[in-house]
Amino acid sequence: MLPAHVRGGVAFFAVVTLAAPAPAGGATVTLASSDPAQVPAPASLVVPAGAASAKAMIATRPARGDRTVTLTASLAGASSTATIAVMLR
């Protein structure tokens, strides 16, 4: 889950939600950004054991113009995408 839009240079929280609680030891979700120069997502996020979600703060870089960035979360061969509009102002 992402906000619909964010101003470049501002941080936001991305929330990853699993279909079921994470197993013992947690679940490591791989994250990827379609534009890592603008929205550098962390390489992974750990959902703690027994939890169904976790969040990560992602700091955008100042925008040179409005753009749409796709973030992809992957776990055990399944993936989900979400888009965020990064605005100049």
N, CA, C and O of each residue as an XYZ file, in Angstrom:
356
protein
N       0.852     -1.152      0.000
C       0.000      0.000      0.000
C       0.912      1.233      0.000
O       1.863      1.327      0.776
N       0.591      2.173     -0.894
C       1.363      3.402     -1.027
C       0.422      4.589     -1.060
O      -0.758      4.438     -1.378
N       0.929      5.771     -0.735
C       0.112      6.955     -0.982
C      -0.050      7.122     -2.490
O       0.777      6.619     -3.250
N      -1.088      7.810     -2.939
C      -1.315      7.995     -4.377
C      -0.233      8.868     -4.999
O       0.174      8.647     -6.139
N       0.224      9.849     -4.252
C       1.270     10.734     -4.763
C       2.079     11.306     -3.613
O       1.637     11.324     -2.465
N       3.281     11.775     -3.949
C       4.176     12.365     -2.963
C       5.032     13.399     -3.685
O       5.352     13.237     -4.863
N       5.393     14.439     -2.986
C       6.281     15.443     -3.570
C       7.707     14.904     -3.539
O       8.118     14.313     -2.541
N       8.458     15.095     -4.604
C       9.838     14.646     -4.664
C      10.639     15.245     -3.517
O      10.461     16.415     -3.180
N      11.514     14.455     -2.919
C      12.313     14.899     -1.790
C      11.667     14.627     -0.445
O      12.225     14.973      0.596
N      10.488     14.005     -0.460
C       9.737     13.727      0.763
C       9.686     12.211      0.983
O       9.610     11.444      0.023
N       9.728     11.790      2.232
C       9.643     10.361      2.569
C       8.187      9.944      2.752
O       7.326     10.761      3.079
N       7.934      8.662      2.536
C       6.602      8.105      2.747
C       6.762      6.684      3.285
O       7.845      6.104      3.207
N       5.692      6.135      3.824
C       5.698      4.746      4.289
C       5.044      3.852      3.250
O       3.968      4.160      2.736
N       5.696      2.754      2.951
C       5.121      1.697      2.123
C       4.770      0.549      3.054
O       5.578      0.167      3.900
N       3.583      0.000      2.908
C       3.131     -1.106      3.754
C       2.999     -2.357      2.897
O       2.334     -2.347      1.861
N       3.636     -3.429      3.338
C       3.535     -4.732      2.676
C       2.628     -5.594      3.535
O       2.863     -5.748      4.733
N       1.586     -6.160      2.923
C       0.631     -6.996      3.649
C       0.620     -8.391      3.030
O       0.442     -8.541      1.821
N       0.809     -9.394      3.857
C       0.794    -10.785      3.415
C      -0.631    -11.337      3.492
O      -1.482    -10.793      4.195
N      -0.874    -12.420      2.761
C      -2.193    -13.063      2.789
C      -2.440    -13.789      4.107
O      -3.589    -14.010      4.489
N      -1.366    -14.161      4.802
C      -1.455    -14.874      6.075
C      -0.284    -14.423      6.943
O       0.688    -13.878      6.421
N      -0.355    -14.636      8.241
C       0.773    -14.254      9.102
C       2.074    -14.930      8.677
O       2.071    -16.062      8.192
N       3.169    -14.229      8.864
C       4.492    -14.756      8.521
C       4.830    -15.941      9.422
O       4.433    -15.967     10.587
N       5.555    -16.912      8.896
C       5.926    -18.086      9.694
C       6.996    -17.752     10.725
O       7.490    -16.626     10.780
N       7.346    -18.731     11.533
C       8.442    -18.566     12.498
C       9.689    -18.111     11.748
O      10.000    -18.642     10.682
N      10.384    -17.160     12.282
C      11.562    -16.619     11.608
C      11.245    -15.446     10.701
O      12.151    -14.762     10.225
N       9.959    -15.209     10.458
C       9.550    -14.074      9.629
C       9.589    -14.383      8.144
O       9.969    -15.479      7.733
N       9.192    -13.407      7.349
C       9.183    -13.539      5.896
C       9.929    -12.349      5.308
O       9.607    -11.199      5.607
N      10.919    -12.623      4.475
C      11.678    -11.550      3.843
C      11.090    -11.272      2.471
O      11.127    -12.119      1.579
N      10.549    -10.075      2.317
C       9.926     -9.644      1.068
C      10.948     -8.809      0.304
O      11.520     -7.869      0.857
N      11.177     -9.144     -0.951
C      12.088     -8.388     -1.801
C      11.346     -7.201     -2.400
O      10.223     -7.343     -2.886
N      11.977     -6.032     -2.363
C      11.364     -4.822     -2.917
C      12.205     -4.323     -4.088
O      13.429     -4.451     -4.084
N      11.534     -3.751     -5.092
C      12.237     -3.181     -6.236
C      11.480     -1.963     -6.730
O      10.250     -1.926     -6.686
N      12.216     -0.968     -7.198
C      11.654      0.260     -7.736
C      11.925      0.321     -9.229
O      13.010     -0.044     -9.682
N      10.936      0.784    -10.002
C      11.148      0.934    -11.440
C      12.057      2.126    -11.744
O      12.578      2.240    -12.854
N      12.248      3.010    -10.772
C      13.112      4.185    -10.937
C      13.895      4.405     -9.644
O      13.574      5.306     -8.870
N      14.927      3.578     -9.408
C      15.671      3.680     -8.150
C      16.404      5.004     -7.970
O      16.753      5.358     -6.844
N      16.643      5.737     -9.037
C      17.268      7.054     -8.900
C      16.304      8.047     -8.258
O      16.736      8.969     -7.566
N      15.000      7.867     -8.480
C      13.980      8.769     -7.926
C      13.409      8.239     -6.609
O      13.234      8.987     -5.648
N      13.128      6.951     -6.586
C      12.527      6.308     -5.404
C      13.360      5.074     -5.069
O      13.040      3.971     -5.513
N      14.434      5.251     -4.285
C      15.307      4.123     -3.954
C      14.720      3.265     -2.827
O      14.911      3.560     -1.647
N      14.016      2.219     -3.200
C      13.408      1.333     -2.205
C      14.481      0.466     -1.557
O      15.476      0.135     -2.200
N      14.291      0.094     -0.289
C      15.227     -0.862      0.323
C      15.147     -2.191     -0.428
O      14.111     -2.512     -1.011
N      16.217     -2.954     -0.417
C      16.256     -4.219     -1.158
C      15.258     -5.239     -0.601
O      14.739     -6.073     -1.343
N      14.995     -5.169      0.703
C      14.059     -6.125      1.297
C      13.434     -5.546      2.559
O      13.887     -4.541      3.108
N      12.379     -6.218      2.993
C      11.631     -5.841      4.184
C      11.248     -7.130      4.890
O      10.752     -8.058      4.252
N      11.470     -7.203      6.191
C      11.132     -8.414      6.943
C       9.792     -8.213      7.652
O       9.604     -7.263      8.411
N       8.872     -9.132      7.382
C       7.601     -9.172      8.108
C       7.846    -10.115      9.282
O       8.144    -11.291      9.072
N       7.727     -9.621     10.513
C       8.042    -10.453     11.679
C       7.135    -11.683     11.802
O       5.997    -11.676     11.332
N       7.648    -12.723     12.430
C       6.873    -13.943     12.663
C       5.546    -13.606     13.329
O       5.500    -12.848     14.298
N       4.476    -14.174     12.804
C       3.143    -13.973     13.370
C       2.452    -12.711     12.897
O       1.249    -12.556     13.108
N       3.181    -11.805     12.261
C       2.577    -10.563     11.753
C       2.166    -10.767     10.297
O       2.723    -11.613      9.597
N       1.194     -9.993      9.855
C       0.749    -10.086      8.463
C       1.203     -8.890      7.638
O       0.980     -8.852      6.428
N       1.843     -7.905      8.286
C       2.286     -6.735      7.530
C       3.507     -6.097      8.187
O       3.824     -6.346      9.350
N       4.170     -5.271      7.397
C       5.310     -4.491      7.883
C       5.389     -3.248      7.020
O       4.867     -3.221      5.906
N       6.044     -2.219      7.536
C       6.165     -0.996      6.747
C       7.613     -0.548      6.678
O       8.425     -0.837      7.558
N       7.908      0.166      5.608
C       9.247      0.703      5.409
C       9.124      2.162      5.017
O       8.255      2.531      4.227
N      10.001      2.993      5.575
C      10.029      4.384      5.157
C      10.921      4.476      3.926
O      12.039      3.962      3.912
N      10.412      5.135      2.899
C      11.155      5.308      1.657
C      11.270      6.806      1.389
O      10.264      7.513      1.322
N      12.488      7.276      1.239
C      12.734      8.699      0.981
C      12.917      8.901     -0.518
O      13.809      8.309     -1.125
N      12.083      9.726     -1.103
C      12.248     10.032     -2.522
C      13.341     11.083     -2.683
O      13.709     11.768     -1.729
N      13.839     11.196     -3.878
C      14.810     12.235     -4.193
C      14.068     13.391     -4.859
O      12.994     13.182     -5.424
N      14.618     14.607     -4.806
C      13.936     15.731     -5.445
C      13.617     15.416     -6.914
O      14.462     14.906     -7.650
N      12.400     15.726     -7.314
C      11.940     15.412     -8.670
C      12.383     16.478     -9.662
O      12.432     17.667     -9.346
N      12.704     16.025    -10.866
C      13.027     16.946    -11.953
C      11.797     17.168    -12.819
O      11.841     17.935    -13.781
N      10.740     16.525    -12.493
C       9.469     16.613    -13.210
C       8.555     15.537    -12.672
O       9.013     14.608    -12.007
N       7.268     15.648    -12.948
C       6.314     14.652    -12.474
C       6.600     13.306    -13.148
O       6.895     13.250    -14.341
N       6.510     12.239    -12.375
C       6.717     10.910    -12.939
C       5.978      9.876    -12.106
O       5.637     10.120    -10.949
N       5.738      8.736    -12.700
C       5.089      7.627    -12.012
C       6.127      6.528    -11.807
O       6.843      6.150    -12.735
N       6.196      6.028    -10.591
C       7.161      4.993    -10.240
C       6.392      3.767     -9.739
O       5.438      3.890     -8.971
N       6.818      2.597    -10.182
C       6.206      1.339     -9.750
C       7.119      0.656     -8.740
O       8.317      0.498     -8.976
N       6.540      0.254     -7.613
C       7.263     -0.535     -6.619
C       6.719     -1.963     -6.668
O       5.508     -2.178     -6.723
N       7.626     -2.923     -6.647
C       7.241     -4.336     -6.703
C       7.714     -5.031     -5.442
O       8.865     -4.879     -5.034
N       6.819     -5.798     -4.823
C       7.138     -6.602     -3.651
C       7.022     -8.066     -4.067
O       6.015     -8.466     -4.652
N       8.052     -8.872     -3.766
C       8.057    -10.283     -4.171
C       8.363    -11.185     -2.979
O       9.187    -10.861     -2.123
N       7.675    -12.325     -2.948
C       7.887    -13.317     -1.891
C       7.503    -14.685     -2.431
O       6.390    -14.868     -2.924
N       8.401    -15.631     -2.343
C       8.130    -17.027     -2.698
C       7.521    -17.173     -4.096
O       6.581    -17.945     -4.283
N       8.042    -16.449     -5.060
C       7.580    -16.573     -6.437
C       6.363    -15.746     -6.789
O       5.987    -15.679     -7.959
N       5.740    -15.118     -5.816
C       4.579    -14.254     -6.073
C       5.017    -12.798     -5.957
O       5.923    -12.471     -5.189
N       4.371    -11.935     -6.721
C       4.706    -10.514     -6.625
C       3.457     -9.664     -6.740
O       2.424    -10.089     -7.257
N       3.592     -8.450     -6.241
C       2.517     -7.469     -6.292
C       3.141     -6.114     -6.590
O       4.236     -5.812     -6.115
N       2.449     -5.303     -7.373
C       2.976     -3.986     -7.713
C       2.023     -2.893     -7.263
O       0.819     -3.106     -7.119
N       2.593     -1.725     -7.047
C       1.816     -0.532     -6.726
C       2.534      0.651     -7.343
O       3.758      0.648     -7.469
N       1.775      1.656     -7.726
C       2.383      2.838     -8.336
C       2.191      4.058     -7.450
O       1.230      4.159     -6.688
N       3.124      4.967     -7.573
C       3.056      6.223     -6.853
C       3.472      7.333     -7.810
O       4.439      7.182     -8.557
N       2.755      8.431     -7.788
C       3.106      9.588     -8.600
C       4.034     10.478     -7.783
O       3.679     10.923     -6.692
N       5.222     10.733     -8.319
C       6.176     11.613     -7.657
C       6.057     12.952     -8.360
O       6.302     13.063     -9.561
N       5.676     13.970     -7.596
C       5.358     15.278     -8.164
C       6.504     16.276     -7.938
O       7.205     16.244     -6.927
N       6.654     17.145     -8.914
C       7.661     18.205     -8.792
C       7.313     19.130     -7.640
O       8.196     19.556     -6.894
N       6.040     19.443     -7.491
C       5.566     20.320     -6.405
C       4.447     19.691     -5.640
O       3.932     20.289     -4.695
